[in-house]
Amino acid sequence: MERIYLDYNATTPLRPEVRDAMMPYLTEAFGNGSSIHAYGREARTAIDTAREQVAALIGAKSPSEIVFTGSGTEADNHAIKGLTELQKSRGEGNHIITSAVEHHAVLHTCHYLEPRGFEITYLPVDRYGRVSVEQLRNAIRDTTVLISIMHVNNENGTIQPLAEICEIAQEHEIPLHTDAVQSVGKLAMDVQGFGVNLLSLSGHKIYAPKGIGVLYIRRGTRLANLVHGGAQERNRRAGSENVPAIVGLGVAAELAKQEQDTYAQRLAALTHRLREGLDTHIERLHYNGHPDHCAPGTLNVSLENVEGESLILRLDMEGICVSTGSACTSGSMEPSHVLAALGLPPRLAQGTVRFSLGRNTTEAEIDTVIATLPKVIQQMRTLYRGRF
Ligand SMILES: *Cc1c(COP(=O)(O)O)cnc(C)c1O
């Protein structure tokens, strides 16, 4: 059976161009970037090129502001722990503002800091997952040392008002971190224009391998290190560089920049097609992404009288691979923290599916989903009648 992959927010396949660029560094060009001989220089040159490619994608002023990390998660940890630890040790304050809908990489890092002398404000969101800039303004204290708000949500695609958030942060001279893992490649990013201090991105969400991420650190933003050891990454992240993955991420970043507009347009058209199809053939459904501020490619939908986990298994049997609220929470029946923050009643949260589209998604695949889903839902609703 042909499989249809609609879970690009969980991970994306390696692009062939990325794999080809990586191959030499998995084979003959195996040098350590810190060695001064020819092998080392070869690796170093490749890392430098990738750093320039990533800097160009997000509009960094200098490639030296790009630090390669082991994942998007590590970048989030480094940004939050590194900045707040230093600020607190200097007596500048211990208050962090974030939102209730952040990825676990941010949220659980904040949970970790709470019993360690930090106070955290988790901003609530509206029914589509957007924070209010007014509430952000009101949450600021003299002791606030960091604002960390994601750009695009991984579960429902909602875009936060990052420009306004950055303005408020700058007004109060508070450093701002944004998890842009789900936005880079789909929405334009200009860290200088926005005035972002710290930004996280991840390779495997933009068709590069897993296990590579980036933390952008604006020049002048001071952080404590997370990983200690050698002098790699200008003394900011120790450990011999993952050269093949870095090279892959560089090429993926360059392609993402070149193709951003057409990619976003294509995703928007496919997402629209899916939504129209669902609207035509399925009743009693609710969309959880923001009607006006949603990144293309993500469609998060709650279906009445359907149990999401079973729906996903049924669709899997049909070869359609989608996800419930969040890949990390599947396997447990608890609605995800994001759906909970939207205020969805548990009855609806239970029946939530996330479609996330990507490069290899075709109209024919969308049409197959539109032809399959109503049948499955009809069966499930008959089966579950009276149980909800
Ligand atoms: C996937 C994801 C991460 C984590 O990135 P990894 O490289 O998988 O650690 C962080 N934030 C968001 C919004 C994500 O979607």
Ligand as a Chemical Component Dictionary entry (heavy atoms), coordinates in Angstrom:
data_LIG
# 
_chem_comp.id                   LIG 
_chem_comp.type                 NON-POLYMER 
_chem_comp.pdbx_formal_charge   0 
_chem_comp.three_letter_code    LIG 
# 
loop_
_chem_comp_atom.comp_id 
_chem_comp_atom.atom_id 
_chem_comp_atom.alt_atom_id 
_chem_comp_atom.type_symbol 
_chem_comp_atom.charge 
_chem_comp_atom.model_Cartn_x 
_chem_comp_atom.model_Cartn_y 
_chem_comp_atom.model_Cartn_z 
_chem_comp_atom.pdbx_ordinal 
LIG C1 C1 C 0 10.452 19.783 16.810 1  
LIG C2 C2 C 0 10.391 21.017 17.643 2  
LIG C3 C3 C 0 11.368 21.284 18.609 3  
LIG C4 C4 C 0 12.467 20.317 18.945 4  
LIG O1 O1 O 0 13.428 20.175 17.940 5  
LIG P1 P1 P 0 14.351 18.847 17.976 6  
LIG O2 O2 O 0 15.422 19.137 16.964 7  
LIG O3 O3 O 0 13.449 17.717 17.578 8  
LIG O4 O4 O 0 14.885 18.708 19.348 9  
LIG C5 C5 C 0 11.285 22.460 19.325 10 
LIG N1 N1 N 0 10.300 23.352 19.093 11 
LIG C6 C6 C 0 9.347  23.131 18.182 12 
LIG C7 C7 C 0 8.288  24.162 17.970 13 
LIG C8 C8 C 0 9.351  21.954 17.424 14 
LIG O5 O5 O 0 8.380  21.756 16.531 15 
# 
loop_
_chem_comp_bond.comp_id 
_chem_comp_bond.atom_id_1 
_chem_comp_bond.atom_id_2 
_chem_comp_bond.value_order 
_chem_comp_bond.pdbx_ordinal 
LIG C1 C2 SING 1  
LIG C2 C3 SING 2  
LIG C2 C8 DOUB 3  
LIG C3 C4 SING 4  
LIG C3 C5 DOUB 5  
LIG C4 O1 SING 6  
LIG O1 P1 SING 7  
LIG P1 O2 DOUB 8  
LIG P1 O3 SING 9  
LIG P1 O4 SING 10 
LIG C5 N1 SING 11 
LIG N1 C6 DOUB 12 
LIG C6 C7 SING 13 
LIG C6 C8 SING 14 
LIG C8 O5 SING 15 
# 
